Amino acid sequence: MATTMTAPVNNSIALAQKYLPILDEIYKEGSKTSILDTAEYNVRWIGAKTIQLFNSASVGLANYSRNAGYQVGDVTQAWEDYTLSVDRGRSFSVDVMDNDETLGMAFGSLMGEFERVHVIPEVDAYRLAKYAGLVKAGAKTAATDPTANGVNIASQIDEGMAYMDELEVPHEGRICFISPKAYENLKANVARYTLNLEKDINNNIEMYNDLRLVKVPQARFATVCTLNAPTTSAGAGGFTLSGNNSNFLIVDPRATMQVIKHLVPRVFSPEVNQEADAWKFDYRVYHDCFVQAQKLDGLYLGLGTAI
């Protein structure tokens, strides 16, 4: 009896692990904010949900004395703890009689679609809203409808870049997340020239004044994101946006820290599933994002209309 039940469990775990790289690839392809993910070598894990990031600060120059020499300066160096606060998951069942395909096909189809349609949009929405909530009071525009007459998103982005320049935020590497409507406004307010007899015309903008543009669906892009917590299997889950839409968000990647950790999905075969004659898939993910207090100048928000 024990031998009969152990084999399917081991096979299920092996198949689940096989699909992890595929899930990671789906995440990287579909996520708009994965470009800001913190490299693993910059993160030190303490347990399952806590990470440590190194922080260093020092005082400025002092006068040099030809008699006494150098003034001693204070240096603060420490590993700071950050706890991942977002712990999300779902459990799915596929009836054994409905599962005409192999476990591999069922798992790949179910988990891949789940990640594309639900996980990735939620992770993006949570991160972008959290960053928007950390923006300093003077680092955002007035609420603006990018489709209204006279609105110039290009000018607003220029003001945001100038704001960061004045605060000596590094210029290179900045990224601008931008909504589709704000992006169309930007294109309309940027002069483009074509050569005579040029046949193939493309007015898309990937870089604007050294600023990399990343288009984000408005459905993921607002100032407040509430993670829904249904208590029944019928509950839709997911997330709800509120506050204001975001037109654009300029980010210095050096200011942000974001970590996502996929745990091995648990797979239970019908032989060991005590709840039903079905394959059972449990999906769970830890993630969170942070901005160090001394680097908040690396955020600038183009505020949209109220939701």
Buried (B, 14 or more C-beta within 10 A) or exposed (E): EEEEEEEBBEEBBEBBEEBBEBBBEBBEEBBBBBBBBBEEEEBEEEEEBEBBBEBEEEEEEEEEEEEEEEEEEEEEEEEEEBEBEBEBEBEBBBEBEEBEEEBEEBBBEBBBEBBBEBBBBBBBBBBBBBBBEBBEEEBBBEEBBBEEEEBBBBEBBBEBBEBBEEEEBEEEEBBBBBBEBBBBBBBEBEEEEEEEEEEEEEEEBEEBEEBBBBBBEBEBBBBBBBEEEEEEEEEEBBBEBEBBBBBBBBBBBBBBBBBBBBBEBBBBBBBBBEEEEBBBBBBBBBBBBBBBEEBBBBBBBBBBEEE
